[in-house]
């Protein structure tokens, strides 16, 4: 009776069962696995409430690509990365996941494929599956630094039916970015096979201490490119549900893409009007929010690095930005089993397998966690791998 787009919904995995059980017992937990800025106390909630309260409810006048002033406000917010970006190159969506779905529909017929980085955010594959699109992984390898496995990437790109390459920079969970050579390889491969680039840049403003501002794909002119962002990570307001797609590349392709996206977006008109009309004021909350996050991330990275220096069994893998840190832990069991054991000790972390991190065992920690909770959780992490 049901579509194969929805997978069989089996019983919860052991990690979810352990976490649900701990919460039902009311056990005290050091939660180092939440990436919600509202729960982390970083969101500009009071300012956002005031902005929305002052916003009158406009008459119903839907524009499929988004309200023109809101699109202009997003283009202005992206000006540092793309000085020539025009409001007519911006499409508003309900979220980055909504952006992904619209782009998969734009670029792929059922049975076509997109290339997805691995490790990466685990929602890409089910979003693709829901639209009948195949997900083909390409590996980000680690040998002391993160880099594109170019040989494997070339093989993946040459497969029949591939229509687009997804890149996430900085990556979730690794925090890594492609170096100049890997970016050129990705771009040249896209040009060789006539593929579009979908660049998820939601964490781009959140460079780690000691790292230069992170590069954007918005300056791309040779390959049809879609750069994605949204209020969730740009301003810490995930509940307001405003994302965007900026389209760059050869002019004839950008025109065709925008026309087709207008048709697709007209089917749902998913972005609510009050948030669009308040977009310019909401986007002005960006810089103070990024500063608060930067201070929090720097403090928690320092705490984690001290712990890793004191406990040789733990190794933080390098990154350049974002809200997550990857810690390699002793692999005497699978990292999901180890994460279940951590929950039993009152520590909540994500196992690396949730993000396809391999080989070895890894924990993924949220760097936006309240510093006191983070410090206590890291103490517990150290103790977990201390041999008596």
N, C-alpha and C positions, 0 to 999 in steps of 0.2 A: 504493500500500500504506500510506503513512504519512499521518498527520493534517496538515492545513494549520496546525494550532496551532504546529508547529515550522517555522520558515522554512528555505529552502534553505541549507545550510551550505557557503557558497562558500569559495574560497581565502582565506587570511588577508589583511587589508588591508595596504597598504604600511607603515603605522606598526608593526603587529605583526611583519611580516617584518623590518623594520629593527632592532627591539628584540631579536628572537630572534637575529638574525645577530650583533649586537654582543655579546650575552651568550655565544654560542657561541665567539666569538673571544676571550672573556675580557677584552674591552676595559674599562678603568676607566670607570665611569659615575657621574655625580652624579645620583642618582635623586630628583627633586623631584615624583614622581607617586604615591607610596605613601601611602595613608591608613590604613595598618594600625598601630594604636598599639603592638602587640607588637614590630613591626620598628623602631618609632621609639624604643624604650626607655622608654616611658611607662606601660606596663601594670603593675598591681600583681601581678605573677605569683607572687612568693614568698608574699605574703599569701593569694592565692587558692588556691595549692597547699595551704597549711596549713589553710585553712578546709575544703577538700574532703577532705583526709586525715583530719580529725577527724570527718567526717560519716559516720555509720553508714548502711549500705544499707537503706533501709526496705522493708517488705513491699510487694508489688504491690497498690496500692489506687488505681487511676487515677481522677482527677477531670477530666472533660473541659475545664472552664474553668480548671483549675489548682488546686494544693494550697492550701487555705484560708489557712494562715499565710503562704505566699509571696504570695498576692494581697493580704493585709493589709499585708505589708511594702512592696509596690509602692505601694499606696494611701498609706501613710505617707510614702514617698519623694516623692510628688507633692503632699503636703499644702500646701506653700507656694503652689502654683498653684491648688489646688482644695480649700479647707479642708473642704468637705462631702463630698468624694469617699469613697465607701464601698468596702470590699473586694469587695462583690458587684457593683460596676461595673467590675471589672478582669478581663480575660481574659489568660491567659499563652499565649504562642506560642513557636515555636522561633527566631524572628527577626522583624525588621520586614518583610522580604520575605514571610515566612509570614503575617504580619498582613495585608499588602496582599492576598495571594491569598485569604485567608479572607473579607475584606470584599468583594472583588469577587464572590465566590461568593454571599455573603449578599445583596448588593444588586442584582445583575445577572443576568438571563437571558442565554443565548447571543444575541449580536447587539446587546445593550444597550451603553451607552457610559459611560465616565468621562471627566471633564475633567482634563487633566494640565498643570501649568505648564511653560512653555518659555521659557528654558532650565531644565533640571533633570536629575536623576539618570537615566541612560539605562536603568535596569532596569524602570521602571514599565510601559513599553509592552510588553515581552515577557512580563511577569508577567500583564498583562491579556490579551494574545493567547493565552497558554497556557490560559486559561479561557474562550476564545471571546468576550472582551469587547473592544469597540472603544475605542481611545484617541483622544480629540479634544484637540489642544493649545489652550491659551490663552496669550497672549503676555504676558510680563513685559518691558516696554519700558524702554529706558535713554536718558535725555536729560540726563545729568549726575547723575541719581538713578534708582533702580529704582522702577517703579510698574506697577500693573495697567493694561493696555490695556482700559479699561472697555467701549468700543464693541465691540471684537472679542470680549471675554469675554461680553457679553450675547448676541451672535450665536451663540457656541458653546453657551451654556447653553440656548438656545431650540431647539436641534436635537432631532429626535425620538429617543427612546430613551435620553437622558441620565439617569443615576441618581445620580451622585455627583460631587463636586468634590474633587480632591486638592490640598492646599496643603502646601508644604514650607517650614518656617520655623525657623531661617534656611535659606535655599535653598542647595542644593548644585548648582552651584559658586559662585554669585554672593555668598553670605553675606548676601543681602538679606532684609528682612522687610516685610510690608505695613504701610503707615501706617494710621491710624485710619479714614480715609475709604475706603481700598481694602478693609479688613477689613469695614466696614459694607456695602460694595457686594457683596462675596462672600457675606456672611451673608444679606443681603436677597434676593439672587438665588436662593440655596438655598431660602429660605422661599417665594419666589414660585413656584418650579417643583416644590416638594416633593422637593428633593435632599438627600442626606446630605453632610456634610463629613468628609473623611478628612484629618486634620492630622498630617503627619509632623514630629514635634518632636524627633528624635533628637539634634540639635545645640543644643537650646534652652538648655542650661546653659552653653554655651560662647560667651558674649558677648565681643566684642572690647574691648580697652582703650578707656575713654572712653564706652562704651555702657551704658545702664541694663540691668538684667535683662530678658530678652526675654519678651514676652507669650505666654501659652498660650491655646489654644482650650478648655481644660478648664472654664472658667466658663460656657460656652455653655448656655443653657436653652431657647432658642426653636427650635433646629434640631438634629436628630439628628446628633451629632458623635462622631467616633472619634479620640482622640489617641493617637499611637503613640510608643513608645520602646523601649529595650532596653539590656542590659548592655554591648553593643559600644561605644556612645558615652557611656553614662552612667558606666561604670566602667572602660572600656578593656579589656574582656574579650570580644572577639568570638567566641573559640573555645568559650565556654561555652553559647552558643546559647540565650539567654533573652530574649524580647521580650515586649511587653505592649500591650494595647489598653485604653484607659480610655473608657468610654461615658458621654456626657452628653447632655442635651437633654430634650425633653418626656418625662415619666415613662412614658406609655403606649407610646411608641416605644422607649424604652430597655429596657423589660421585654420587648417583642417581639423586639428585636434580641438581647438576652442569651439568650433561650430558643432562638432559631434558631442563634446561634453555639455554644451548647452542643451542639446536634445535629451541627453541622458539625465541631466539634473532637473529638467522640466518634468520628468516622470514622477519625482518625489518631492521636490521643493522642501528639502529636509532641514534647512537652517532657519531657526526662529527669528522673527523680525526684530524684537527688542534688542537682542544681543548684537545684531548687525548694526542697528542704528546707534548703539552705544560703543561700537568697536573702537573708534579712535580714542575715546577716553579710557577704555579698558587696556588698550595696547600701551598707553602711557604708563601703566603700572609695571612695565617690563623691567626697566633698569634697576629699580629698588629690589624687585623680586630676585633678579639674577644675583645681585650683590648679597642678599641674605643667603641664598643657596650656596654661593661661592664660599662664604665664611663657614657655613655648616659643613660643606664637603671637605674643606681644607682641615677643619678640626678633626673630623672623623677619619680622614686619611692618615693624619698624623698619629691618632690613637691606634689605628690598625697597623701602621708600619712599626710602631714601638712594640706592639704585641708580636708581630712576625719576627722582629729582630731578637726578641727574648725567647721565642719558641720556634726552633729550627724546623719543626714538623710542619709549620705553616708558611706558605709563600704567597704573597700578593702578586698577581700578574700585572704587568705594566699596562697603562692606558693613557688616554689624552683628555678625556672628558666624559660627561654624563653623570648619572646618579647612582651607578652600580660599581661595585668592586668584586673581582673574582679572586677567591683564595683557594689555592691548591692545598688539599689536605691528604693525609696518608690514605692510600687506596686499599685498605685491608678488607673493605666491603664496598658495595656500590654506594655512590654518593646519595642516592635516595634512601637507602637503609641508614646511612650515617646521619642524614637529615632527620629521619624519624627518631634516631637515638638522641639527636640534639633536642628535639621537641620534648622528649621524655625528661630531659634535663632542664627544661624551661627556656630553651633557646630556639627561636624560629629563624631559619635561613632557607633559601631556595637551593635545592640540589642542582648541580650543573646540568644534569641530563634534561631538565626542563627546557634548556636552551640549546641542547645538542652539544654541550661542551665535552670534548673527548680528545685524547685518551686520559685516563686517570680519574681521580675524584676531585670535585670542586664544590665549593659553596659560593653562592652569590649573595652579597650583602647590599642593603640599601644605604647609601651614603647620606641620605637626607633624614635619617632617623635622628630623633632627639639625642644630643650628645651624651647625656647621662645614661639613657637606655643603651645607646651604642657601646659606651665604655663597659657597662656591666655585661652586656652580651658578649663582647670581645673577651672579657675576662673568663666567661664561661666557655667560650671557644678554646681559649688557651688550655683551660683545665681539662677539657674533653680529650685533648691529645697529649696530655702530660702522663708519662709513664711513671707510676709510683715506685 
